[in-house]
Amino acid sequence: MQAKLGKMVELHLTVQNAQGEVLFSTQGFAPERIVLGAGTLLPALEASLIGRSEGDEVEVALTPDQVPHDEASAAQRSPWEQLLAQTLHCQLRLHSVRSATSQELLAGMALDGFTPDDACIPGSGCC
């Protein structure tokens, strides 16, 4: 199955800076599970997954203009904002693709193990 908006995908993600230092990685952990189009990933990362299939790997360079951050002077930026002001190199490996349930589409994330009594999904009418 190919990844497209509204599909549930499981993926591994590694983010490195220009020096190759790993800043974030899901390797060694369970894959991230998201609904494409729900805004969980940055648009450039989501776009790189569209049309891909299970097992595909893709590399994306995120430039500062593709990453939302506050426009502050360099002296006023927090370490996180300084990180976002540089190009980040992302490796994504698509682990699986499936149709999202209607509740997952509302929540924008995987809900395995949850029942309607466990959590309220905004807009679903349960709360």
matplotlib code that plots the C-alpha trace (Angstrom):
import matplotlib.pyplot as plt

x = [0.0, 1.3, 1.4, -1.0, -2.9, -5.2, -3.2, -1.7, 2.1, 4.7, 8.2, 11.6, 13.1, 16.7, 17.6, 21.2, 22.8, 25.3, 28.2, 26.4, 25.6, 22.3, 19.9, 16.9, 16.3, 13.6, 16.0, 16.0, 12.5, 9.1, 8.4, 6.5, 2.9, 1.1, -1.7, -0.3, -1.8, -2.7, 0.2, 2.2, 5.2, 6.6, 5.0, 8.3, 8.7, 5.1, 5.4, 8.5, 6.5, 3.6, 3.6, 6.1, 5.7, 6.6, 10.4, 11.2, 13.8, 14.1, 16.5, 15.3, 17.3, 15.2, 16.3, 15.5, 12.7, 10.9, 11.0, 8.7, 10.6, 10.4, 12.3, 14.6, 18.1, 20.9, 21.7, 18.2, 17.5, 17.1, 19.3, 16.2, 15.7, 19.4, 19.1, 16.1, 18.0, 20.3, 19.8, 18.8, 19.2, 16.4, 16.4, 12.9, 12.2, 8.6, 7.9, 4.2, 1.2, -2.5, -5.9, -6.5, -9.7, -12.3, -11.2, -7.6, -8.4, -10.1, -7.3, -4.5, -2.7, -2.8, -5.3, -4.5, -5.4, -7.7, -11.5, -13.9, -14.1, -10.3, -9.9, -11.9, -11.2, -12.0, -14.8, -16.0, -18.9, -17.7, -16.8]
y = [0.0, 3.5, 6.3, 9.1, 11.7, 10.1, 6.8, 5.6, 5.1, 3.7, 5.1, 5.4, 8.9, 10.1, 13.8, 15.0, 18.4, 19.4, 17.8, 14.4, 14.5, 12.6, 15.0, 12.6, 9.1, 6.4, 3.6, 1.1, 2.1, 1.4, 3.2, 6.5, 6.1, 9.0, 9.9, 11.6, 15.1, 15.5, 17.9, 15.7, 15.9, 19.0, 19.4, 18.7, 15.4, 14.4, 15.3, 13.1, 10.1, 10.6, 7.8, 5.7, 2.1, -0.1, -0.4, 2.7, 5.0, 8.7, 11.5, 15.1, 18.2, 20.6, 24.2, 26.8, 28.2, 24.8, 24.7, 27.0, 29.1, 32.6, 35.3, 36.5, 37.8, 35.2, 36.4, 36.0, 32.5, 29.5, 26.4, 24.9, 27.9, 27.9, 24.3, 25.1, 28.0, 25.4, 22.8, 19.5, 16.2, 13.7, 10.0, 8.3, 4.6, 3.7, 0.6, 0.2, 1.8, 1.1, 2.8, 4.9, 4.3, 7.1, 7.8, 7.9, 10.4, 12.6, 12.2, 12.4, 9.5, 5.8, 4.8, 1.1, -0.1, 2.9, 2.6, 5.6, 5.3, 5.8, 9.1, 11.9, 12.9, 16.6, 16.9, 13.4, 14.3, 12.3, 15.2]
z = [0.0, -0.8, 1.7, 1.1, 3.1, 5.6, 5.9, 9.1, 8.8, 11.0, 10.4, 11.9, 11.9, 12.5, 12.5, 12.3, 12.1, 9.4, 11.4, 11.4, 15.1, 15.8, 17.4, 17.5, 16.5, 16.9, 16.0, 18.8, 19.8, 18.4, 15.1, 15.3, 14.3, 12.6, 10.3, 7.2, 6.9, 10.6, 11.1, 13.3, 11.0, 9.3, 5.8, 4.0, 5.8, 5.1, 1.5, 1.2, 2.3, -0.2, -2.8, -0.9, 0.1, 3.1, 3.3, 1.4, 2.8, 2.0, 3.0, 3.4, 4.1, 6.1, 5.6, 8.3, 6.1, 6.2, 10.0, 12.0, 14.5, 16.0, 14.3, 17.1, 17.0, 17.3, 20.8, 22.0, 20.5, 22.8, 22.1, 20.4, 18.2, 17.3, 16.3, 14.0, 12.4, 10.7, 8.0, 9.5, 7.7, 8.2, 7.3, 7.2, 6.8, 6.1, 8.2, 7.4, 5.8, 6.5, 6.4, 9.5, 11.4, 11.6, 15.2, 14.3, 11.5, 14.1, 16.6, 14.0, 15.7, 16.4, 19.1, 19.5, 22.9, 23.6, 23.8, 23.7, 27.5, 27.8, 26.0, 24.5, 21.0, 20.3, 17.8, 18.2, 20.4, 23.4, 25.6]

ax = plt.figure().add_subplot(projection="3d")
ax.plot(x, y, z, "-o")
ax.set_aspect("equal")
plt.show()
